[in-house]
Amino acid sequence: MTHEIQHLMQQLRLPGMRAAYEGIVSTKNLQSIDNDELLNLLLQAEWDERENLKASRRLQNAKFRIRASMEEIDFFTPRGLNKTQLLRFSDGSFVKNGENVLITGQTGVGKSFIASALGHQACQLGYKVNYFIAQKLFTMLRMSKADESYIRQIKRIEKQDLIIIDDFGMQPLDDMTRMMLLEIIEDRHQKCSTIIASQLPVDKWYDVIGESTIADAILDRLVHTSHRVELSGESMRRKKKD
């Protein structure tokens, strides 16, 4: 009967349930567990297995440049990091409420790591996330205009619960790029969350975006519902080398 049950679980594609059942059988605990408890254990195992697979797919689809987690964030190195603020982000409420997070600071202070950790956490909580390096994002969108897939790409970005734009402001935006950014921010305003990481302080973004009317529109939508993480101090990468 045990082998028949295992075979049925395999045929029905219940890997979590099968693994749990095999574990219980191998430890010879089957007789000591009543029917309700056994059913609960098997169903919970299958639920956990499916949730883990979904989280793995979300992480893969996010296309993070680095792996990071909230537990790995360094709160000891002095860099102006507010631990209480960061831990409040852990429950994903900023994503649920469509709020933005703007992370600024000099190169090497950990902006990308923190942004990626928040993104990984959002994936674990069930949110759809996409990570982009700003320059590569805008290059991809330019190319999509040439092959007529631009609308599809913009719609895909719009459907993400959270997008991360890293290394923003490395160079001034031209007319096409600022209009693409406006479209992205406008589509997501008060509906979905955006994390932007930049070496430049927020008050310098106006000049990077250029064209006062467009810059005002973008920053009004970005900053109005944003949390600020303003980092300071020396490069952590340089300190590790030393």
N, C-alpha and C positions, 0 to 999 in steps of 0.2 A: 504493500500500500504506500509506503514511504516513497519508493521510486516512481510510482504512478503519480503521486501528488507533485513531486519535483518535475516530472515530465510535463504535466499539465501547466504548471507555473511557467515553465520554459516556453511552451507553445502559446500561452496567453501573454507572453512578454511581460512577466512580472519579476524582473531580476532582483529588486529589493526584497520582495516577499520571499523569493526562493532562497536568497542568501541568508535571510534571517531564519527561515525554516531549517535549512541545512545546519546552521549554527546551533540551533536548539537541539536538533536530533543528534549531532556529533557530541554534544556535552551531556546527552542522556537526561535532559531536563523536561522532555516532552510530557512524561507522565505526571510531573509535579505542577504543571500549569493547567488551570481550568480552561474551558472552551472560550469563555469571554476574554480572558486575559491573553490567550493565544491569538485569537482573532485580532485583538487590539494591537499586539506586538507586530503581527504580520502586516496589517494595514498601515501602521505607523512607519514601518521599515520601507514599504513601497512608496509611501508619500514622501519620505525623506529622500529616497533615491531619485524620484522624479523632480523634486525641487532642486536637488543638487545638479542634475543634468540641465535644468532650465537655467540655473545660475551660471553654469559653465558655458552654455551657449550665449548668454548675455555678455559674459566677459569676452568671449571670442569675437562677437559682433562689435563690441566697443572699440576694438583695435587700439588698446593702450600701448604706448611706447615702452612703459616700464611697469613692472608689477609693484604694487604698493598696498598697504593696508593701514587702517587707522591705528592699529596696535604698534606699528613700526615707526610712527611719527616721533621724532626726537623733540621732547618738551624740555630737555635739560640745557641744551646749547642756547645761550642768550641770543635771541633774534627777534624779540618783540612778539612772540607767538602766544596768543591767549588760549590756554588749555581749555578753559571752561567753554569758550566760544566754539572751539573745534569739536569738543565732545557733544555739544548741543546739535551739531550737524549730523552726528552718528545715527540719529533716528530717522533721517531722511525727510523730516518735516519741511525743510526748505525746498525740496523737490516737489513734495505734495502740494505746497502752497505757491509754486511757480516763482520762487524767489531766486535771485542771482547771487553769485559769490564772486567778488573781484579780489584777486590775489596779486599783490605787487611787492617788488623788492629787487635788489641787485642780483646779478647772476650768481648762481651757486648757493643761494640761501634756502632752497628747498621748495620753490613755488610749484614746479612740475610734480614733485613727489606728493605734496599735499593735495593738489588738484586731482591727481590720479588716485590717491587713497580715498578721497570723497567719491570719485567715480566708481571705484571697486565696491565701496560700501553700498552705493545706490544699486549696483547690479545685484548684490546679495539680498537687498531688500525687495527685489522684483521690478526695478525700474529699467527702462530701456535707455542705454547710454551710448554716446559716440564721442570719441576723443579725436581732436584734430590739432595739428600744428598749423597755425594761422596761414603761413605762406603756402603750405601744401593744400590747404582747404581752398584758398582762392584760386590757386593754379588749377585744381581739379574742376572748380566751377567754371573757370574760363574755357577749359577744354570741353566741358559738357555743353557749352553754348555752341561750339563748333559742330559737335555731333548730334545736336538737338535733344540731348538728354537732361538739359538744365532743369526743366520743370520737375522731372522725376527726382533729380537729386535734391532739389529744394524741398519737395514734399517729404522725402525720406528724412531729411534733417528736421523738418517741422514735427514729424511723428515721434521723435525721440523725447523722452521725459526729461533728459538732461544731456546737454552737449558741453564739451570742454574745448575751449579755444586757447591753446598754449602758445607762448612766444608772440603774443599780440604786440603790435607797435614797433616791430623791428625796422620797418621802413614806412614812409608816408603812403597813404592809400591814393590810388588814382581814381578817376571818375567811375569806372566800371566796378572796381573793388568796393568802393564806399556804398554804391547802390546795392551790391550783392549783400554786404553786411547789413544795411538797413532792412532789406527784405527778410533776412534771417531773423534779426532782432524783432522786427514788426510782427512776424508770424508767431513768435514765441511769447510776446509780451503778455504778462499776467496769466499765461496758460502753462508754460513750461519753463524749466530752469536752464540757466547758462552760467558756466564758470569760465571766467577769463583770467589768464595768468599773464603778467606783463612785467618787464623790467622798469617800465615807466610808471610813475605815479598817475593816478586817475586824472588829476588836473592837467596833465600833459597830453591826454588822449585827444582832446579837442584839436590840437595842432596836427596830430598824426592823421586823424580822419580827414581834416580839411573841409572846405566849403561849409560855411557857418550854418546854413539851414539844415543840411544833412547831419552835420555833427551834433547840432542841438537835438534833432529828432532821435538819433541813435542814443546819445548819452542820457536824454530824458527817460527813455524806456529802460535803459540798462541800470542806471544809478538809482532810480526811484524805488525799486524793490530789491536793493542789493545789500549784502553783508560785505564788509571790508576786512580783509586780512592783509595788514601792511607789515611786511617783514623788514628787518634791518640787520646790520652786522656784516661780518666778513663771510666770504664764500666758505661753505662747509666742505666742499670738495678740496679746496686748497688746504684747509686745516687737516683733513684726513691724509693728504700727501705728506704734510709736515710730521 
